[in-house]
Amino acid sequence: MTRLSPDFNPALRVLHWLMAALVLAMLFIGVFMVSTSGPAYGTLLALHRPIGIAILVLVVLRLPLRLATGAPALPEDLAPLQKRIAWGSHVLLYAALFALPLIGWGMLSAGGYPVRLGDGIVLPPILPHDLALYALLRAVHTAIALAFFALILLHLAAALMHGLVRRDGVLRSMTIGHHRSSPPSAADDDKSGETATLPT
Amino acid sequence: MPMFDRRTISAFALIGATVLALLTGFAWAAGWLGPRRISGGDITTALEANSGGVKPGYRRAHAKGLCFTGDFAANGRGSALSTARTLHAGTLPVLGRFSLAGGNPLAGDGRNVFHSMALLLKTPDGQEWRMALDHTPIFPVADVASFITLQRATTPDPKTGKPDPAVLKALLAAHPEVKAFQGYMAKAVLPNSFANATYYSINAFRFTDAGGTTRFVRWQFVPEAPLAGLDKQHLDQLPRDALFQEMIARTAKGPSRWHLLLVEANPGDVTDKATVAWQGPHRTIDAGTLTIRATQPEETGSCRDFNFDPTILPEGIALSDDPLLAARAKGYSSSFTRRAAEGPHPSAVGEDLAKGAQQ
């Protein structure tokens, strides 16, 4: 559904940036905890599961909101192929937001592990205890995570292209919006403060 | 598109720099850049080499094992140290595994190595307490780097079939704790049954009580059966699966019992090194009784497909600062993931049963 307003629904914008921070943190936590057998491992693992489930909960809220409120139309001068790529990449981003936490949960279930979130909360298994299935999902979890990070980099580069090079209002539709300024095509969409910072 | 102006060029540069910065940070987090980290896979690979190569489908350490089931009857006294529901008065079903150290699933039982008991206790709310206990109160090394060094130094040379004495000598010189452990193993009684050994938590853990007080605790399962030792001079004369067959026969006649003793650290006790035993009297709580009622070969028992990762703990028990804990978690996890992909293979005990059935 195309939205008449030039901006995403404000609640969607908040969810987008909250989830962007959580997902980036998760990807970094994930690859770090896999790489080390040092003391950081326990701390990172204790963060990884509750944040993963939090992302799942947030995307369950976000997708219906996105479907109900729609997205602003892309600029008319964008090539049809580019529009199709934009659509496809967003479908994949949403798919990864669902798939990664569900596969993580399913993988632990298949491995016979408790899915402990802390504070005495343990989620029930969603798949049977089956080591062949565990091995498969464990590999898929990594593969999707790496593909997801690559997709996020493309998404970020494309968003910055819209904001800094084309200056066509697309980036602004997910940040501060257009309500205080003139029509989207004229908006000075050069906000660059949204890029994630590196962990130290 | 018009010719690129200066602003467009700097915009492209900014976009490129942003993506590159994220990529670099990610590569650092993943350990692809910067100082080399020891991963779980490094631990597992060192264990595989020590066992003379990969034994597909088996645990990379403690490959030879036997499943058991029983129950744990908590008397509630452990609640003085921890809010863990496992320690509330009541009885929980238990599954576990007896094993011997080493990566060879068909090795003989006559070896002066760890005799081990793994346990999984689960409360109805889904919380689990998994343990991997050894019959020694201490471990030969304190951290993961030393563990890998130890595995490499004790890897048999393919030519001689024995570890290189020069490498071993250098290891013992650099690691007095390994030498101390060897001295302990040489003197200590090697139990002649899985049923009469005391099994120790190895590491210290943090126990938090209902009032929020946290204490360091090690624990041990003390058997009701009196300890008797194997003749260490004639270990090579022991039939291949003697200890496992003894436990199967013993359990068929009746259950074996252990008492869970929680040992609270005294001020000054070392809580972050599994190489150091706690000396002298300690406040000790008998928290309940473990009863092992049945054994099963890994082929039909339920222990085979579990990772007895001792860092899987209920609320009320947490990790200490002992660096060996993360290393154990990662090593076990890597071994579990590798064997999961390889598929299960027959156990020594299962092999004995199959032979018996043919006769």
Interface residues (C-beta under 8 A of the other chain):
Chain A: L27 F28 I29 V31 F32 V34 S35 T36 S37 G38 P39 A40 Y41 G42 L45 G111 G112 Y113 P114 R116 D119 G120 V122 L123 P124 H129 L131 A132 Y134 A135 R138 A139 F149 L153 L156 A157 L160 M161 L164 V165 S192 T195 A196 L198 P199
Chain B: T8 A11 F12 L14 I15 T18 V19 A21 L22 L23 T24 G25 F26 A29 A30 G31 R37 I38 S39 G40 D42 I43 K122 D125 G126 Q127 E128 V144 D305 F306 N307 T311 I312 E315 L319 D321 P323 L325 A326 A327 A329 K330 G331 F336 T337 R339 A340 A341 G343 P344
